[in-house]
């Protein structure tokens, strides 16, 4: 068990270190070990009165052992078999727990998502689409009741499927899908960023949705109500340059309003697998992998050497920030300091719990720092 694996997991689980910050810390310090050593100093510089909580090596070792005991393995962002499409997201999970065949995560895939309270017709459509698509693609879904379950079942008939879950690998959700999760792990893969023992909560599902979108070239929505998780998945896919498909439904059925609204916004009308196969982005041999995809934010440059510069930059950046997300480029243009100075300050402030870094190189103030 390599110390680097333990330190990477410790950094992932450290207080204040989100997916974007994890990437930036590795880019700045070169290793998880060096980043862990710097965390208390950076958080203190950002105004945090106490050091952030950092798991001990033994805690990380236990999580690795628990994952292996339940038939899984951990996969980090810099692993060669980390799913390449997912890695393109700014907030790609720095650590994944995977049960099954990791190769299924890197194959060409399409997601099928929809409502938990789906109609019989909606489930039949999802199942038929998945059965046909799985002959040539991996079908990704979220293991929920309704459309997700139908998609997984249909895909298992003819090919492979991947289930992204909101809880730990050892906590099937819903419980009635425990056997389905086991069969998916045998024929494809089950994936999560949650540690073993994690019970799914509402805040975990948007994170699961971004994994579904990130693994896929396109997302097919079948029966989704307005403001549903399926529409979040579709929005993430669209923002990442993936294709969005929607199956039309009756205007009299509120379960179809979300999918019908996607069609009004330009989603591809989908009735058969051919509608999907004929409109997926093509992946050439060279980068970028397909038109419209978003490059992950570049590594943060080295900060200035003079500490006084950072002190003055910190004051000015805090004056410019607000709870409304602001692009980092806008901050740099409006203050008197260089990009390296602004980036260093933002890293300190995030580790202090005062600033949140968001996808798309945006930042937002978490609370009134003047109080």
C-alpha positions, -999 to +999 in steps of 0.1 A: +000+000+000+018+031-012+022+061+010+013+083-020-021+066-022-027+072+015-017+108+013-038+114-018-069+101+001-060+121+032-059+152+010-093+143-006-109+139+028-093+170+043-116+198+055-120+226+030-105+206+001-131+202-027-125+187-062-113+220-077-091+228-048-076+193-048-065+198-084-050+232-077-031+220-047-015+192-066-006+216-094+010+241-070+028+217-047+035+187-069+024+160-045-003+152-020+023+149+007+036+184+001+000+198-001-009+182+032+021+199+049+010+233+035-027+231+044-025+245+079-003+274+068-025+283+039-057+281+059-042+303+086-031+329+060-067+329+047-080+338+082-090+305+096-085+305+134-079+268+138-062+243+115-084+223+091-092+187+100-068+163+082-074+126+084-046+106+100-028+080+078-046+052+097-080+066+088-071+066+051-056+031+054-088+019+069-109+034+041-087+017+015-090-016+033-128-013+037-132-006+000-112-037-009-132-059+015-164-049-002-150-058-036-140-023-047-109-003-054-100+034-053-092+053-084-075+087-083-076+115-108-041+109-119-045+072-124-041+060-160-075+042-160-094+072-146-123+078-170-110+104-194-144+121-202-151+125-165-116+140-159-125+169-182-149+184-157-135+212-136-149+195-105-142+159-115-141+137-084-104+134-072-111+099-059-136+073-070-146+040-055-152+014-082-167-021-081-165-041-113-146-035-145-128-001-146-126-004-184-164+001-186-158+037-173-136+046-202-157+031-230-180+052-251-211+057-231-246+074-231-266+081-200-304+075-196-320+092-167-355+102-156-381+102-128-384+078-099-422+078-102-421+070-139-451+056-157-451+021-172-448+035-207-418+057-196-401+027-181-408+006-212-392+033-234-362+036-212-357-001-211-360-005-249-336+024-256-311+009-232-313-026-247-306-012-281-279+013-271-260-013-250-253-033-281-226-006-290-223+017-260-221+015-222-254+028-207-249+050-176-276+057-150-281+064-113-296+032-099-327+050-087-362+037-089-382+041-121-363+052-153-328+045-139-338+009-129-354+003-163-323+016-181-300-007-162-322-037-167-325-031-204-287-026-208-279-058-189-298-078-216-274-069-244-243-053-230-227-033-202-240-006-178-225+017-152-243+028-121-233+060-103-245+060-067-248+087-041-238+065-011-210+041-003-205+010-024-217-010+006-250+010+009-272+001-020-299+027-026-327+021-028-323-011-008-346-029-032-319-025-059-292-044-040-294-074-063-294-051-094-263-033-081-246-067-076-254-077-112-242-044-126-209-048-108-205-082-125-214-070-160-201-034-159-192-012-130-206+006-099-190+040-091-192+065-063-171+092-047-185+085-012-165+065+013-179+031+026-208+034+050-221+067+035-259+068+037-272+088+007-285+123+016-301+149-007-268+169-010-251+138-024-273+135-055-262+165-075-226+152-071-237+118-084-255+135-113-223+152-124-206+118-125-234+104-147-230+134-171-192+134-170-189+097-180-212+101-210-211+115-245-248+124-242-277+122-218-312+110-227-339+123-204-371+102-201-400+116-180-385+143-158-404+168-138-394+205-137-364+211-113-357+174-111-323+158-107-325+146-142-326+182-155-295+189-134-277+160-151-288+174-185-276+209-176-242+196-165-239+176-197-247+206-218-222+228-200-195+202-206-202+201-243-221+168-243-253+162-262-288+163-246-316+141-258-352+140-246-381+116-251-414+136-257-443+129-234-479+138-230-485+175-221-512+162-197-486+143-176-466+165-152-439+139-153-431+148-189-428+186-184-391+186-178-383+165-209-407+185-230-391+217-219-357+204-228-370+198-264-382+234-265-346+245-255-331+225-284-326+189-270-327+162-297-361+146-299-356+109-292-378+080-300-354+052-309-317+043-303-309+056-338-319+091-328-291+089-302-265+070-322-268+094-351-262+125-330-235+117-305-203+137-306-175+120-324-142+113-307-112+118-329-078+103-321-063+137-310-074+162-284-098+178-280-120+147-278-151+163-293-164+198-303-177+220-275-160+203-245-148+224-217-111+223-208-104+219-171-091+251-155-054+255-160-030+249-130-026+278-107+006+297-113+032+302-086+024+329-061+046+360-058+076+357-035+070+388-014+045+381+015+035+418+016+020+414-019-002+386-007-014+406+023-025+435+001-039+412-025-060+394+001-076+427+012-084+438-023-098+404-034-121+402-004-135+437-012-143+426-047-159+392-038-196+387-030-219+357-026-227+360-063-201+339-083-174+359-100-150+348-127-114+347-117-104+367-148-128+395-137-111+396-103-077+399-119-089+427-142-104+447-114-076+445-089-040+457-090-024+424-086-012+396-109-029+364-116-004+344-094-012+367-065-049+364-069-048+326-073-027+322-042-051+344-022-082+325-034-066+291-024-059+304+011-094+318+014-111+286+003-090+265+027-101+290+054-137+283+046-144+319+034-146+314-004-160+286-026-144+277-059-170+267-085-167+251-120-160+275-148-132+293-129-157+311-107-155+320-070-181+331-044-179+345-009-194+321+016-202+346+043-196+382+053-159+382+061-162+416+077-184+404+105 
